[in-house]
């Protein structure tokens, strides 16, 4: 019985070890190592408070430029509703906001300029959070450039998302027109024509989503993955994102059945939806990064100094500054475990050499008794054997 249990345990461990070496396993390890769930929660929190600002600025610009096209306007509203379910009324369902509430109708005044700047900074906050989280998945500490370049990068992400909604809406309108024309020319049935329009719309959305995921990783986050990995990851993200949109808010559940959150059901659903989309984006980024399998050392870096005071790197105690750590975050690096192990090994070898020297000195003193001289010689041989073994281990190739 014990042998059977041991065999099952070994096989399970072998399967787990195999999975951890696969790309999906390494993706999951990177997501967990950098606290992906916590980063997704931060993105969702920032997104909840930035949604109104982003929609207001983008929809106001759209209405100023292309708002006279009623069909395109309705398609944009529908695209916003698919991207953020329950946020805007589109005629088919109630929402938290109406399209008219997303338009800044005041003229060019000091108040309106301040309002636009405030909304823009609020909208860029979620872009900054998203870019930072995606960089963490790639292991990129910070992209090159100063604060101005960073804000321009966040602004580019904002523009990309706004254009994505607009292009998706335009493709939906174009797909409807093209589908109707093809149906009329070929004399197809109405059901076949509707299916054709649906397929063209999904294909257009897939292409746009692929470009959006690629822009988030390459432009917003500043990562430079190989071209093959970049587009493979972007297409995977587009496919998963499209599937989630087809399923709708049923995948997050919202606040149904929770009387405490019933009055905030729409906001809670929006928060969970943004969190889900953020998790998908971060998982896609981690998969695109294709990280190596983490090394499992016998000593974890965060456990090295756990019982010391302080147990973190601080200027208050200069001795901690010698620990191997990230100069930006102060986190103890895995190399610290190797350094401590090297120091412990060197300390042991120094002690062995001292014992050898002491044994040799004792043997050279030529004690009077035969037994004392024999003990000194045996101690010297034992110490010399330990030193030779350590030297042979150092010279052994890895």
KOLDO-351155 format. One record per residue (C-alpha): x negated, y negated, z. Coordinates in steps of 0.1 Angstrom, whole numbers, plus 5000, padded with zeros to 4 digits. Layout:
// residues N
XYZ...
***
This chain:
// residues 398
500050005000497249765009495449844978498549774957499049444974495349354969495649434932498749224928497048934946493948964924496048964892498048654904494748484912493448574878496548434861496348114881492648074873493348134836496147874836493947614854491447654825494047594798494747244785498047224802496547334835493747074832496346814823498246894854495146884875494146544863497746414869497546534904494046424911494746064903498246064921500246054889503546074908502645774929501545574898504845664881506745534911504845204910505645164873509345234880509344984908507644714887509844804858513044764878512244404886510744334852513544474831515644164831512643944822511544174794515044204779515743834783512643714764512843984737516543944731516343564731513643564704515643824684518843614685516943304675515343474644517743754633520843704655523043614625522943974612525844134632525044484621521444454631522444294664524744574673522044824664519544654687522044664715522545034709518845094708518444914741521145124756519445444745516045324758517545204792520945364797523545164816521644834815523644664787527244674775527444794739531244824735531245194742530245184778529944934807526644804817524944584843524544304818526244164787524244064756525143704762523543714796520243794780520043474760518243164772520542894759518842594774516842344753513142264756512842124791510442154819512842384837513242604806509442624801508942724837511642984834510043134803506543144819508043304850509943564830506843634809504543694839507243914854507444114822503744144819503544294854505044624843502744634813499744594836500944874858501545104829498145024814496345084847498145414852497345544817493645444821493645654853494745954833491745904810489345844838488645494825487945264855488544934836488444824800485944574787486944214788487843944813491243844829492343664798491743964776493544184801496643954799496443954761496344334762499444344784501144094761500344314731502044604749505144384755505244294718504844654707507744774728509944484716509044554680509744924685513344854696513744614667512344864641514345154655517444944652516544844616515845204607519145304621520945054599518845154569519445524576523245464577523145274544520845524527522845814540526145664527524545594493523145954490526446104501528345894475525845974447525746344454529346384463528646544496531246594523531546354552530146594577527046654556526546284552526846224589524346494595522046334570522345994586521646154620518546334607517146014591517745824623516046084644513046094620512745714621512845714659510245984660507845784638508345464659507945654692504745814679503345464671504445334705502645614724499545564703499645194710500145244747497045464750494845284725495844924727497444874761495245104782492145044761491345424759489445554728490445914724489446114693491846044664493146404664493846404701495446054699497946134673498646484686499446344720501446054706503646294685504046524716505246224736507546114708509146464707509646484744510846124746513446184718514646504736515146314768517046034751519346294735520046444769520746094784520946014820522146364829518446464833518046224863521446264879521645914892523345854925526346084920527446254952525546014974527945784992525145565005523945484970527345484953527545104951524045094935524545394912523545204880520445054896519345394911519945564878517845304860515145344885515045724881515145684844512145454842510345684866511045984844509845804813506745684832505946044842506246164807503945894795501345974821501546344814501046274777498046054785496546324806497046584779495546354753492546294775491846674775489846654807487546924819488547164846487747014881484847174899485947334932483047274956482847434990482847095005485346824994483946474993486746325014486046585041482346515044482646235069486146305082485046325118482646025117483445675127483945515102484945785078484845545048482345315031482144975048479744685050480344685087478244995090475344965065474545335068477745425049476545225019474145505011476945745005477645824969480745614962482645424935481545064938484944934926487245144948484945264976486045624972483545884981482346064949482046444945478346394941478246304978478946664986475946764966473846504982474746615017474046975008470646884994469846695026470946985048468847225027465746995028466146965065466247345070463147385048461247115067462047305099460847625084457547465074457047325108457747675123455147815099452547565109453247625146452947995141449647955123448347725149449347985176447548265157444348055153444147995190443348365194445248445226443448675251446048955251446449185221450249155224450248775222448048775192450249035174453448825181451748515168450748685135454248835130455848495135453448345110454148615084457948575089457748195085455548225054458048475039460948235044458947945028458048164998461648274993462847914993460147814968461148104945464847994947463847644937461947774906464748004895466447874863470147784865
***
